[in-house]
Amino acid sequence: MSIRTALGGLPAWPALVIAPALILGIGAMSYGPAYQQCTRLAEARAGFTAAVERAAQAGDRSLRLDQAIADRAWDQVRILQDVQADGELLDCPFGWDLTKGERRAMIAQGQLGILAFAKAGEVVDYVEFRSDLHRFDVGDEILARAAAVFTVETGEGGVSFVLRPAPGGL
């Protein structure tokens, strides 16, 4: 009996089950971490934008970063506006978040901002934001958690916001 005859006598259903399961497993291992990171970044940016919009419509217009964003425990925040990145950029396929090309375009146009949250000097979380829509009126300094309170002011056409340290915040 030849190998071809022996293989021809085997049922086909195991291959029909194993092949898709193998493809799904490899896909999950390849894209799983990227999906988690990309969806977290998209949710964080959406949460930040919503918090700014709520503050803009509130009576006192204050935005407390410790209550608005960053799920992890942090004690300092550094606000980076118009980020110029040279290294490898995260690529988020399938609309999970910004693609590498979108990030490059935002960097080239000076529109990428980052809120970097740290605990004991180590970055524990970050939020990307469009710095052409949200501007912080602070220098390149690190703010303590208690000092990360801003007053939201509406800008041109109610589209952009200028975030300034709230009175007594710094």
C-alpha positions in Angstrom: 0.0 0.0 0.0 1.4 3.4 -1.0 1.3 6.5 1.2 -1.1 8.1 -1.1 -3.5 5.2 -0.7 -3.1 5.3 3.1 -3.7 9.0 3.2 -6.7 8.7 0.9 -8.4 6.4 3.4 -8.2 8.9 6.3 -11.2 11.0 7.1 -11.0 14.7 6.0 -12.9 16.2 9.0 -9.9 16.5 11.4 -8.0 18.7 8.9 -11.1 20.8 8.4 -11.3 21.5 12.2 -7.5 21.7 12.9 -6.6 24.1 10.1 -9.0 26.9 11.1 -8.2 26.4 14.8 -4.5 26.7 14.0 -5.1 29.8 11.9 -7.2 31.4 14.7 -4.6 30.6 17.3 -1.7 32.1 15.3 -3.8 35.2 14.6 -4.7 35.6 18.2 -1.0 35.3 19.3 0.1 37.7 16.6 -2.6 40.4 17.0 -3.8 39.9 20.6 -1.3 42.2 22.3 -1.6 44.9 19.5 -5.4 44.7 19.9 -5.3 45.3 23.6 -2.8 48.2 23.4 -4.6 49.8 20.4 -8.1 49.6 21.9 -6.8 50.9 25.3 -5.2 53.9 23.5 -8.4 54.6 21.6 -10.6 54.3 24.7 -8.2 56.5 26.7 -8.2 59.3 24.1 -12.1 59.1 23.8 -12.3 59.3 27.6 -10.0 62.3 27.7 -11.9 64.1 25.0 -15.2 63.4 26.7 -13.8 64.7 30.1 -12.6 67.9 28.4 -16.0 68.4 26.7 -17.8 67.8 30.1 -15.5 70.3 31.8 -16.1 72.9 29.1 -19.9 72.7 29.7 -19.7 72.6 33.5 -20.2 75.6 35.7 -16.6 75.8 37.1 -15.0 74.4 33.9 -12.3 72.5 35.9 -10.7 69.3 34.7 -9.0 67.1 37.2 -6.8 64.6 35.4 -6.8 62.3 38.4 -10.6 61.9 38.1 -10.9 62.1 34.3 -8.3 59.6 33.0 -5.6 57.1 33.7 -6.9 54.0 35.4 -3.6 53.1 37.0 -2.2 54.6 40.2 0.1 57.6 39.3 1.6 60.5 41.2 3.0 62.6 38.4 2.1 63.6 34.9 4.2 65.1 32.1 2.4 66.8 29.3 4.1 66.6 25.9 2.7 68.7 23.1 3.7 68.6 19.4 5.7 65.4 20.0 8.6 64.6 17.6 9.1 60.9 17.7 12.1 59.2 16.0 11.6 55.6 17.0 9.3 52.8 16.0 5.7 53.9 16.0 2.8 51.6 17.1 0.7 50.4 14.2 -2.9 49.7 14.9 -4.6 47.7 12.1 -8.2 47.2 11.4 -9.4 50.5 12.8 -8.4 49.6 16.4 -6.7 53.0 16.7 -4.3 55.2 14.8 -2.3 53.5 12.1 1.5 54.1 11.9 0.8 56.4 8.9 -1.8 58.5 10.9 0.7 58.9 13.8 3.5 59.9 11.4 1.2 62.5 9.8 0.1 63.9 13.2 3.8 64.1 14.3 4.8 65.8 11.0 2.0 68.4 11.4 2.8 68.9 15.1 -0.6 67.5 16.2 0.4 64.6 18.5 0.3 65.2 22.3 1.0 62.7 25.1 0.0 62.7 28.7 2.6 60.5 30.4 1.6 59.2 33.8 4.3 58.1 36.2 4.5 56.4 39.6 7.7 56.7 41.5 9.4 58.0 38.4 8.4 55.1 36.1 5.8 55.6 33.3 2.7 53.5 34.1 0.3 54.8 31.5 -0.1 57.3 28.8 -2.8 59.0 26.7 -2.3 60.3 23.2 -4.3 63.4 22.2 -4.6 65.8 19.3 -2.6 68.8 20.4 -4.2 70.9 17.7 -7.5 70.5 19.5 -6.4 70.4 23.1 -3.6 72.7 24.2 -2.2 72.8 27.8 -0.9 76.2 28.9 2.0 74.6 30.8 5.7 74.3 30.0 7.7 71.1 29.7 7.4 70.3 33.4 6.3 67.4 35.5 3.2 68.0 37.5 2.2 66.3 40.8 -1.1 64.6 40.8 -2.7 67.2 43.1 -1.5 70.0 40.8 -3.0 68.4 37.6 -6.1 70.5 37.7 -7.0 72.7 34.7 -9.6 75.2 33.6 -11.0 74.5 30.2 -11.6 77.4 27.9 -13.3 77.1 24.6 -11.4 78.3 21.5 -12.3 78.9 17.9 -15.8 77.9 17.0 -16.1 75.9 20.2 -13.9 73.2 18.6 -10.6 73.5 20.4 -9.9 73.8 24.1 -7.1 75.6 25.9 -6.4 73.9 29.2 -4.8 76.2 31.8 -3.8 75.4 35.3 -6.7 76.1 37.6 -6.3 78.9 40.2 -4.5 77.3 43.1 -3.8 74.2 41.0 0.0 74.9 40.6 
